[in-house]
Amino acid sequence: MAENSGIEWTTHTFNPWTGCTAVSPACDHCYAEGWAKRSGHVQWGPHGARRRTKTWGNPVRWNKAAEGAAERPRVFCASLADVFDNHRSIEDAWRLDLWHLIDQTPNIDWLLLTKRPQNIVKFAPERWFIGGIPRNVWLGTTVENQEEADRRIPHLIQCPARVRFLSCEPLLGPVSIRRYTSKLEWVITGGESGPNFRHADPDWFRSLRDQCADAGVPFLFKQWEGKTQKQIEAMGRELDGVVHDGYPEVRHV
Ligand code: SF4
């Protein structure tokens, strides 16, 4: 379980800025958009300016605390934005500062999860594609159905990151990833939570699990669908055979 995040697969969550725009069906019930509307802190959508946060000292602290630790912390970046969002209000300096911060925090693994992998090459530093993507960067993209799999994964696997991962959550349909698994290091999946959750067929999860097992790709099943945490867990107890078989093996030398 995460220490500073409610998300099981990460240790911490960091948002360099907040604000985003929906880009696909996975965004229909975006948690961050709901939070933004409730809190009034963030303007949302194509006309809302992104705002830089004041929490940039956190990763530096996490990095220091992780010195010599047995397990490397994973930092999900970002939960209330998309690092590869091309919105005009995102200043170049913000992204430059983020790449610099990643360089300065080698004891933590940065999970850059995007629904815009087509923009990675445009916005990531050029040096990543010449000298190599930093060893502490994991690049991931969301895949909720086959259409998004075939649209997004080819962009992701072009990037020579040590860990390339999929977040198949909320899973909205059956997905075949067999043609991509040789270039993937991790697959996370889960159903949709919240009052307007959409139904997911358990066989969709089982299929992903089996495709990962065949290819030797670590698989993490996060949750079933449901309105509440209790419901999600209760549904999980009713069904077996879907497993969490670990994280990508990453050795830093
Ligand atoms: S990309 Fe992520 S943060 Fe942005 S609207 Fe979609 S779900 Fe929300």
py3Dmol code that shows the C-alpha trace and the ligand (Angstrom):
import py3Dmol

protein = """\
ATOM      1  CA  MET A   1       0.000   0.000   0.000  1.00  0.00           C
ATOM      2  CA  ALA A   2       1.273   3.429  -0.799  1.00  0.00           C
ATOM      3  CA  GLU A   3       2.538   5.532   2.100  1.00  0.00           C
ATOM      4  CA  ASN A   4       1.656   8.959   0.824  1.00  0.00           C
ATOM      5  CA  SER A   5      -0.808   8.100  -1.880  1.00  0.00           C
ATOM      6  CA  GLY A   6      -4.101   6.216  -1.936  1.00  0.00           C
ATOM      7  CA  ILE A   7      -2.972   4.569  -5.164  1.00  0.00           C
ATOM      8  CA  GLU A   8      -1.649   1.095  -4.510  1.00  0.00           C
ATOM      9  CA  TRP A   9       0.999   1.002  -7.187  1.00  0.00           C
ATOM     10  CA  THR A  10       2.838   4.146  -6.172  1.00  0.00           C
ATOM     11  CA  THR A  11       4.592   5.349  -3.035  1.00  0.00           C
ATOM     12  CA  HIS A  12       4.068   9.071  -3.571  1.00  0.00           C
ATOM     13  CA  THR A  13       2.155  11.342  -5.909  1.00  0.00           C
ATOM     14  CA  PHE A  14       3.580  14.586  -7.247  1.00  0.00           C
ATOM     15  CA  ASN A  15       1.832  17.214  -9.348  1.00  0.00           C
ATOM     16  CA  PRO A  16       4.176  19.790 -10.883  1.00  0.00           C
ATOM     17  CA  TRP A  17       1.090  21.668 -12.048  1.00  0.00           C
ATOM     18  CA  THR A  18      -2.661  21.032 -12.040  1.00  0.00           C
ATOM     19  CA  GLY A  19      -5.352  21.212 -14.675  1.00  0.00           C
ATOM     20  CA  CYS A  20      -6.079  19.150 -17.751  1.00  0.00           C
ATOM     21  CA  THR A  21      -8.504  18.458 -20.605  1.00  0.00           C
ATOM     22  CA  ALA A  22     -10.366  15.224 -21.329  1.00  0.00           C
ATOM     23  CA  VAL A  23      -8.965  13.371 -24.319  1.00  0.00           C
ATOM     24  CA  SER A  24     -10.650   9.956 -24.414  1.00  0.00           C
ATOM     25  CA  PRO A  25     -13.355   7.789 -22.784  1.00  0.00           C
ATOM     26  CA  ALA A  26     -11.067   7.040 -19.824  1.00  0.00           C
ATOM     27  CA  CYS A  27     -11.372  10.709 -18.903  1.00  0.00           C
ATOM     28  CA  ASP A  28     -15.181  10.700 -18.735  1.00  0.00           C
ATOM     29  CA  HIS A  29     -15.272  10.472 -14.950  1.00  0.00           C
ATOM     30  CA  CYS A  30     -11.888  12.065 -14.275  1.00  0.00           C
ATOM     31  CA  TYR A  31     -11.237  12.206 -10.537  1.00  0.00           C
ATOM     32  CA  ALA A  32      -9.074  15.275 -10.950  1.00  0.00           C
ATOM     33  CA  GLU A  33     -11.744  17.191 -12.817  1.00  0.00           C
ATOM     34  CA  GLY A  34     -14.268  16.379 -10.098  1.00  0.00           C
ATOM     35  CA  TRP A  35     -11.790  17.488  -7.460  1.00  0.00           C
ATOM     36  CA  ALA A  36     -11.112  20.696  -9.359  1.00  0.00           C
ATOM     37  CA  LYS A  37     -14.786  21.565  -9.573  1.00  0.00           C
ATOM     38  CA  ARG A  38     -15.391  20.774  -5.907  1.00  0.00           C
ATOM     39  CA  SER A  39     -12.364  22.642  -4.607  1.00  0.00           C
ATOM     40  CA  GLY A  40     -12.539  25.560  -7.001  1.00  0.00           C
ATOM     41  CA  HIS A  41      -8.738  25.519  -7.053  1.00  0.00           C
ATOM     42  CA  VAL A  42      -8.301  24.668 -10.697  1.00  0.00           C
ATOM     43  CA  GLN A  43      -9.774  25.860 -13.946  1.00  0.00           C
ATOM     44  CA  TRP A  44     -10.388  22.836 -16.075  1.00  0.00           C
ATOM     45  CA  GLY A  45     -10.597  22.028 -19.755  1.00  0.00           C
ATOM     46  CA  PRO A  46      -9.222  23.649 -22.897  1.00  0.00           C
ATOM     47  CA  HIS A  47      -9.899  27.173 -21.643  1.00  0.00           C
ATOM     48  CA  GLY A  48      -8.565  26.712 -18.124  1.00  0.00           C
ATOM     49  CA  ALA A  49      -5.034  27.848 -17.337  1.00  0.00           C
ATOM     50  CA  ARG A  50      -2.810  25.223 -15.713  1.00  0.00           C
ATOM     51  CA  ARG A  51      -1.321  26.248 -12.394  1.00  0.00           C
ATOM     52  CA  ARG A  52       2.126  25.443 -11.095  1.00  0.00           C
ATOM     53  CA  THR A  53       2.053  23.877  -7.624  1.00  0.00           C
ATOM     54  CA  LYS A  54       4.092  24.740  -4.553  1.00  0.00           C
ATOM     55  CA  THR A  55       5.050  21.190  -3.640  1.00  0.00           C
ATOM     56  CA  TRP A  56       8.275  20.924  -5.598  1.00  0.00           C
ATOM     57  CA  GLY A  57      10.315  20.367  -2.434  1.00  0.00           C
ATOM     58  CA  ASN A  58       8.601  17.028  -1.749  1.00  0.00           C
ATOM     59  CA  PRO A  59      10.494  14.900  -4.281  1.00  0.00           C
ATOM     60  CA  VAL A  60      13.772  16.292  -2.958  1.00  0.00           C
ATOM     61  CA  ARG A  61      12.812  15.154   0.549  1.00  0.00           C
ATOM     62  CA  TRP A  62      11.667  11.743  -0.697  1.00  0.00           C
ATOM     63  CA  ASN A  63      14.927  11.346  -2.559  1.00  0.00           C
ATOM     64  CA  LYS A  64      16.966  12.136   0.532  1.00  0.00           C
ATOM     65  CA  ALA A  65      14.915   9.789   2.695  1.00  0.00           C
ATOM     66  CA  ALA A  66      15.396   7.019   0.119  1.00  0.00           C
ATOM     67  CA  GLU A  67      19.195   7.088   0.294  1.00  0.00           C
ATOM     68  CA  GLY A  68      20.322   3.543   1.061  1.00  0.00           C
ATOM     69  CA  ALA A  69      16.721   2.296   1.404  1.00  0.00           C
ATOM     70  CA  ALA A  70      15.984  -1.323   0.513  1.00  0.00           C
ATOM     71  CA  GLU A  71      13.105  -0.400  -1.767  1.00  0.00           C
ATOM     72  CA  ARG A  72      13.067   2.472  -4.221  1.00  0.00           C
ATOM     73  CA  PRO A  73      10.050   4.777  -3.839  1.00  0.00           C
ATOM     74  CA  ARG A  74       7.837   5.161  -6.892  1.00  0.00           C
ATOM     75  CA  VAL A  75       6.488   8.641  -7.617  1.00  0.00           C
ATOM     76  CA  PHE A  76       3.371   8.955  -9.780  1.00  0.00           C
ATOM     77  CA  CYS A  77       3.567  12.154 -11.822  1.00  0.00           C
ATOM     78  CA  ALA A  78       0.920  13.491 -12.267  1.00  0.00           C
ATOM     79  CA  SER A  79      -2.507  12.667 -10.817  1.00  0.00           C
ATOM     80  CA  LEU A  80      -4.137  16.081 -11.367  1.00  0.00           C
ATOM     81  CA  ALA A  81      -2.575  16.903 -14.730  1.00  0.00           C
ATOM     82  CA  ASP A  82      -0.771  15.300 -17.657  1.00  0.00           C
ATOM     83  CA  VAL A  83       2.950  15.971 -17.946  1.00  0.00           C
ATOM     84  CA  PHE A  84       2.737  15.788 -21.758  1.00  0.00           C
ATOM     85  CA  ASP A  85      -0.325  18.025 -22.051  1.00  0.00           C
ATOM     86  CA  ASN A  86       0.282  20.559 -24.829  1.00  0.00           C
ATOM     87  CA  HIS A  87      -1.826  23.319 -23.296  1.00  0.00           C
ATOM     88  CA  ARG A  88      -0.503  26.793 -24.093  1.00  0.00           C
ATOM     89  CA  SER A  89      -0.539  27.881 -20.443  1.00  0.00           C
ATOM     90  CA  ILE A  90       2.167  25.374 -19.498  1.00  0.00           C
ATOM     91  CA  GLU A  91       5.415  27.296 -19.507  1.00  0.00           C
ATOM     92  CA  ASP A  92       8.538  25.730 -21.006  1.00  0.00           C
ATOM     93  CA  ALA A  93      10.334  26.561 -17.762  1.00  0.00           C
ATOM     94  CA  TRP A  94       7.975  24.311 -15.777  1.00  0.00           C
ATOM     95  CA  ARG A  95       8.880  21.313 -17.862  1.00  0.00           C
ATOM     96  CA  LEU A  96      12.591  22.188 -17.828  1.00  0.00           C
ATOM     97  CA  ASP A  97      12.416  22.403 -14.048  1.00  0.00           C
ATOM     98  CA  LEU A  98      10.721  19.006 -13.932  1.00  0.00           C
ATOM     99  CA  TRP A  99      13.400  17.323 -16.045  1.00  0.00           C
ATOM    100  CA  HIS A 100      16.026  18.927 -13.834  1.00  0.00           C
ATOM    101  CA  LEU A 101      14.249  17.703 -10.701  1.00  0.00           C
ATOM    102  CA  ILE A 102      14.205  14.164 -12.093  1.00  0.00           C
ATOM    103  CA  ASP A 103      17.960  14.380 -12.670  1.00  0.00           C
ATOM    104  CA  GLN A 104      18.470  15.608  -9.121  1.00  0.00           C
ATOM    105  CA  THR A 105      16.503  12.770  -7.513  1.00  0.00           C
ATOM    106  CA  PRO A 106      18.186   9.505  -8.570  1.00  0.00           C
ATOM    107  CA  ASN A 107      16.946   7.551  -5.537  1.00  0.00           C
ATOM    108  CA  ILE A 108      13.314   7.646  -6.629  1.00  0.00           C
ATOM    109  CA  ASP A 109      11.632   6.198  -9.701  1.00  0.00           C
ATOM    110  CA  TRP A 110       9.458   8.642 -11.603  1.00  0.00           C
ATOM    111  CA  LEU A 111       6.306   7.159 -13.133  1.00  0.00           C
ATOM    112  CA  LEU A 112       5.319   9.556 -15.911  1.00  0.00           C
ATOM    113  CA  LEU A 113       1.861   8.338 -16.908  1.00  0.00           C
ATOM    114  CA  THR A 114       0.238  10.076 -19.851  1.00  0.00           C
ATOM    115  CA  LYS A 115      -2.743   9.860 -22.141  1.00  0.00           C
ATOM    116  CA  ARG A 116      -0.753  11.855 -24.688  1.00  0.00           C
ATOM    117  CA  PRO A 117       2.235   9.644 -25.537  1.00  0.00           C
ATOM    118  CA  GLN A 118       2.326  11.195 -29.007  1.00  0.00           C
ATOM    119  CA  ASN A 119       3.717  14.308 -27.273  1.00  0.00           C
ATOM    120  CA  ILE A 120       6.569  12.611 -25.406  1.00  0.00           C
ATOM    121  CA  VAL A 121       9.080  13.153 -28.185  1.00  0.00           C
ATOM    122  CA  LYS A 122       8.030  16.782 -28.521  1.00  0.00           C
ATOM    123  CA  PHE A 123       8.247  17.739 -24.857  1.00  0.00           C
ATOM    124  CA  ALA A 124      10.828  15.416 -23.287  1.00  0.00           C
ATOM    125  CA  PRO A 125      14.406  16.716 -23.407  1.00  0.00           C
ATOM    126  CA  GLU A 126      16.239  15.955 -26.626  1.00  0.00           C
ATOM    127  CA  ARG A 127      19.093  14.462 -24.609  1.00  0.00           C
ATOM    128  CA  TRP A 128      16.765  11.612 -23.554  1.00  0.00           C
ATOM    129  CA  PHE A 129      16.730  10.380 -27.150  1.00  0.00           C
ATOM    130  CA  ILE A 130      20.449  10.832 -27.721  1.00  0.00           C
ATOM    131  CA  GLY A 131      22.170   9.880 -24.487  1.00  0.00           C
ATOM    132  CA  GLY A 132      19.339   7.799 -23.061  1.00  0.00           C
ATOM    133  CA  ILE A 133      16.295   8.325 -20.893  1.00  0.00           C
ATOM    134  CA  PRO A 134      17.307   8.666 -17.224  1.00  0.00           C
ATOM    135  CA  ARG A 135      17.325   5.339 -15.433  1.00  0.00           C
ATOM    136  CA  ASN A 136      14.818   6.570 -12.865  1.00  0.00           C
ATOM    137  CA  VAL A 137      12.142   7.413 -15.465  1.00  0.00           C
ATOM    138  CA  TRP A 138       9.331   4.947 -16.116  1.00  0.00           C
ATOM    139  CA  LEU A 139       7.107   5.973 -19.022  1.00  0.00           C
ATOM    140  CA  GLY A 140       3.512   4.805 -19.117  1.00  0.00           C
ATOM    141  CA  THR A 141       0.312   5.341 -21.013  1.00  0.00           C
ATOM    142  CA  THR A 142      -3.355   4.695 -20.318  1.00  0.00           C
ATOM    143  CA  VAL A 143      -5.175   2.046 -22.339  1.00  0.00           C
ATOM    144  CA  GLU A 144      -8.893   1.658 -21.694  1.00  0.00           C
ATOM    145  CA  ASN A 145      -9.943  -0.106 -24.915  1.00  0.00           C
ATOM    146  CA  GLN A 146      -8.492  -1.538 -28.111  1.00  0.00           C
ATOM    147  CA  GLU A 147      -8.709   1.726 -30.033  1.00  0.00           C
ATOM    148  CA  GLU A 148      -6.576   3.555 -27.477  1.00  0.00           C
ATOM    149  CA  ALA A 149      -4.195   0.593 -27.247  1.00  0.00           C
ATOM    150  CA  ASP A 150      -3.483   0.774 -30.951  1.00  0.00           C
ATOM    151  CA  ARG A 151      -3.326   4.570 -30.917  1.00  0.00           C
ATOM    152  CA  ARG A 152      -1.141   5.080 -27.847  1.00  0.00           C
ATOM    153  CA  ILE A 153       1.122   2.064 -27.347  1.00  0.00           C
ATOM    154  CA  PRO A 154       3.096   2.523 -30.610  1.00  0.00           C
ATOM    155  CA  HIS A 155       4.130   5.989 -29.403  1.00  0.00           C
ATOM    156  CA  LEU A 156       5.130   4.672 -25.985  1.00  0.00           C
ATOM    157  CA  ILE A 157       7.264   1.803 -27.213  1.00  0.00           C
ATOM    158  CA  GLN A 158       9.240   4.115 -29.480  1.00  0.00           C
ATOM    159  CA  CYS A 159      10.730   5.632 -26.330  1.00  0.00           C
ATOM    160  CA  PRO A 160      13.793   3.812 -24.976  1.00  0.00           C
ATOM    161  CA  ALA A 161      12.817   3.975 -21.301  1.00  0.00           C
ATOM    162  CA  ARG A 162      13.988   1.204 -18.955  1.00  0.00           C
ATOM    163  CA  VAL A 163      10.394   0.644 -17.903  1.00  0.00           C
ATOM    164  CA  ARG A 164       7.442   1.168 -20.238  1.00  0.00           C
ATOM    165  CA  PHE A 165       4.121   0.423 -18.659  1.00  0.00           C
ATOM    166  CA  LEU A 166       0.399   0.440 -19.326  1.00  0.00           C
ATOM    167  CA  SER A 167      -2.330   1.583 -16.984  1.00  0.00           C
ATOM    168  CA  CYS A 168      -5.401  -0.266 -18.270  1.00  0.00           C
ATOM    169  CA  GLU A 169      -7.717   1.534 -15.908  1.00  0.00           C
ATOM    170  CA  PRO A 170     -10.562   2.120 -16.060  1.00  0.00           C
ATOM    171  CA  LEU A 171     -10.751  -0.881 -18.354  1.00  0.00           C
ATOM    172  CA  LEU A 172     -13.717  -0.318 -20.683  1.00  0.00           C
ATOM    173  CA  GLY A 173     -13.418  -3.206 -23.095  1.00  0.00           C
ATOM    174  CA  PRO A 174     -11.409  -6.271 -24.074  1.00  0.00           C
ATOM    175  CA  VAL A 175      -7.869  -5.423 -25.127  1.00  0.00           C
ATOM    176  CA  SER A 176      -5.272  -7.439 -26.987  1.00  0.00           C
ATOM    177  CA  ILE A 177      -1.729  -6.279 -26.292  1.00  0.00           C
ATOM    178  CA  ARG A 178       0.087  -9.363 -27.577  1.00  0.00           C
ATOM    179  CA  ARG A 179       1.782  -7.535 -30.409  1.00  0.00           C
ATOM    180  CA  TYR A 180       3.309  -5.070 -27.923  1.00  0.00           C
ATOM    181  CA  THR A 181       4.235  -7.131 -24.865  1.00  0.00           C
ATOM    182  CA  SER A 182       7.843  -7.731 -25.924  1.00  0.00           C
ATOM    183  CA  LYS A 183       8.407  -3.997 -25.422  1.00  0.00           C
ATOM    184  CA  LEU A 184       6.485  -3.593 -22.182  1.00  0.00           C
ATOM    185  CA  GLU A 185       7.798  -4.058 -18.656  1.00  0.00           C
ATOM    186  CA  TRP A 186       4.619  -3.726 -16.592  1.00  0.00           C
ATOM    187  CA  VAL A 187       0.827  -3.731 -16.935  1.00  0.00           C
ATOM    188  CA  ILE A 188      -1.563  -2.338 -14.326  1.00  0.00           C
ATOM    189  CA  THR A 189      -5.299  -2.779 -14.663  1.00  0.00           C
ATOM    190  CA  GLY A 190      -8.476  -2.112 -12.755  1.00  0.00           C
ATOM    191  CA  GLY A 191     -12.149  -1.302 -12.940  1.00  0.00           C
ATOM    192  CA  GLU A 192     -13.721   2.098 -12.575  1.00  0.00           C
ATOM    193  CA  SER A 193     -14.619   3.431  -9.141  1.00  0.00           C
ATOM    194  CA  GLY A 194     -17.036   6.164  -8.135  1.00  0.00           C
ATOM    195  CA  PRO A 195     -20.784   6.783  -8.385  1.00  0.00           C
ATOM    196  CA  ASN A 196     -20.898   6.595 -12.179  1.00  0.00           C
ATOM    197  CA  PHE A 197     -18.629   3.568 -12.606  1.00  0.00           C
ATOM    198  CA  ARG A 198     -18.936   1.626 -15.857  1.00  0.00           C
ATOM    199  CA  HIS A 199     -19.202  -2.133 -15.862  1.00  0.00           C
ATOM    200  CA  ALA A 200     -16.144  -4.204 -16.681  1.00  0.00           C
ATOM    201  CA  ASP A 201     -16.286  -7.873 -17.612  1.00  0.00           C
ATOM    202  CA  PRO A 202     -13.967  -9.951 -15.371  1.00  0.00           C
ATOM    203  CA  ASP A 203     -12.804 -11.805 -18.494  1.00  0.00           C
ATOM    204  CA  TRP A 204     -11.219  -8.595 -19.764  1.00  0.00           C
ATOM    205  CA  PHE A 205      -8.892  -8.607 -16.728  1.00  0.00           C
ATOM    206  CA  ARG A 206      -8.234 -12.321 -16.999  1.00  0.00           C
ATOM    207  CA  SER A 207      -7.290 -11.933 -20.636  1.00  0.00           C
ATOM    208  CA  LEU A 208      -4.771  -9.195 -19.828  1.00  0.00           C
ATOM    209  CA  ARG A 209      -3.364 -11.299 -17.002  1.00  0.00           C
ATOM    210  CA  ASP A 210      -2.929 -14.273 -19.333  1.00  0.00           C
ATOM    211  CA  GLN A 211      -1.341 -12.185 -22.077  1.00  0.00           C
ATOM    212  CA  CYS A 212       1.143 -10.818 -19.540  1.00  0.00           C
ATOM    213  CA  ALA A 213       1.866 -14.274 -18.135  1.00  0.00           C
ATOM    214  CA  ASP A 214       2.573 -15.624 -21.619  1.00  0.00           C
ATOM    215  CA  ALA A 215       5.044 -12.809 -22.227  1.00  0.00           C
ATOM    216  CA  GLY A 216       6.586 -12.720 -18.745  1.00  0.00           C
ATOM    217  CA  VAL A 217       5.380  -9.183 -18.113  1.00  0.00           C
ATOM    218  CA  PRO A 218       4.597  -8.287 -14.469  1.00  0.00           C
ATOM    219  CA  PHE A 219       0.886  -7.702 -13.987  1.00  0.00           C
ATOM    220  CA  LEU A 220      -0.884  -5.760 -11.268  1.00  0.00           C
ATOM    221  CA  PHE A 221      -4.630  -6.021 -10.830  1.00  0.00           C
ATOM    222  CA  LYS A 222      -5.626  -3.019  -8.738  1.00  0.00           C
ATOM    223  CA  GLN A 223      -9.353  -3.221  -8.162  1.00  0.00           C
ATOM    224  CA  TRP A 224     -12.770  -4.229  -9.391  1.00  0.00           C
ATOM    225  CA  GLU A 225     -15.357  -1.659 -10.406  1.00  0.00           C
ATOM    226  CA  GLY A 226     -17.646  -0.139  -7.810  1.00  0.00           C
ATOM    227  CA  LYS A 227     -19.070   2.876  -6.068  1.00  0.00           C
ATOM    228  CA  THR A 228     -17.153   2.540  -2.835  1.00  0.00           C
ATOM    229  CA  GLN A 229     -13.919   1.006  -1.623  1.00  0.00           C
ATOM    230  CA  LYS A 230     -15.928  -1.528   0.382  1.00  0.00           C
ATOM    231  CA  GLN A 231     -17.836  -2.596  -2.719  1.00  0.00           C
ATOM    232  CA  ILE A 232     -14.674  -2.865  -4.772  1.00  0.00           C
ATOM    233  CA  GLU A 233     -13.050  -5.090  -2.169  1.00  0.00           C
ATOM    234  CA  ALA A 234     -16.164  -7.197  -1.685  1.00  0.00           C
ATOM    235  CA  MET A 235     -16.381  -7.874  -5.386  1.00  0.00           C
ATOM    236  CA  GLY A 236     -12.732  -8.792  -5.370  1.00  0.00           C
ATOM    237  CA  ARG A 237     -13.298 -11.462  -2.780  1.00  0.00           C
ATOM    238  CA  GLU A 238     -15.977 -13.084  -4.902  1.00  0.00           C
ATOM    239  CA  LEU A 239     -13.688 -13.685  -7.847  1.00  0.00           C
ATOM    240  CA  ASP A 240     -10.379 -15.426  -7.869  1.00  0.00           C
ATOM    241  CA  GLY A 241      -7.634 -16.063 -10.307  1.00  0.00           C
ATOM    242  CA  VAL A 242      -6.649 -12.468 -10.916  1.00  0.00           C
ATOM    243  CA  VAL A 243      -3.329 -11.716  -9.328  1.00  0.00           C
ATOM    244  CA  HIS A 244      -0.703  -9.164  -8.561  1.00  0.00           C
ATOM    245  CA  ASP A 245       2.615 -10.682  -9.464  1.00  0.00           C
ATOM    246  CA  GLY A 246       4.956  -7.887  -8.655  1.00  0.00           C
ATOM    247  CA  TYR A 247       6.671  -4.837  -9.990  1.00  0.00           C
ATOM    248  CA  PRO A 248       9.119  -4.554 -12.859  1.00  0.00           C
ATOM    249  CA  GLU A 249      12.541  -5.695 -11.879  1.00  0.00           C
ATOM    250  CA  VAL A 250      14.737  -2.651 -12.056  1.00  0.00           C
ATOM    251  CA  ARG A 251      18.324  -2.789 -10.951  1.00  0.00           C
ATOM    252  CA  HIS A 252      20.149   0.470 -10.522  1.00  0.00           C
ATOM    253  CA  VAL A 253      23.902   0.105 -10.607  1.00  0.00           C
TER     254      VAL A 253
END
"""
ligand_1 = """\
8
SF4
S -5.746 12.957 -18.985
Fe -5.994 12.301 -16.820
S -6.079 14.216 -15.634
Fe -6.446 14.737 -17.790
S -8.694 14.726 -18.013
Fe -7.947 12.692 -18.617
S -8.100 11.451 -16.739
Fe -8.208 13.615 -16.126
"""
view = py3Dmol.view(width=600, height=400)
view.addModel(protein, "pdb")
view.setStyle({"model": 0}, {"cartoon": {"style": "trace"}})
view.addModel(ligand_1, "xyz")
view.setStyle({"model": 1}, {"stick": {}})
view.zoomTo()
view.show()
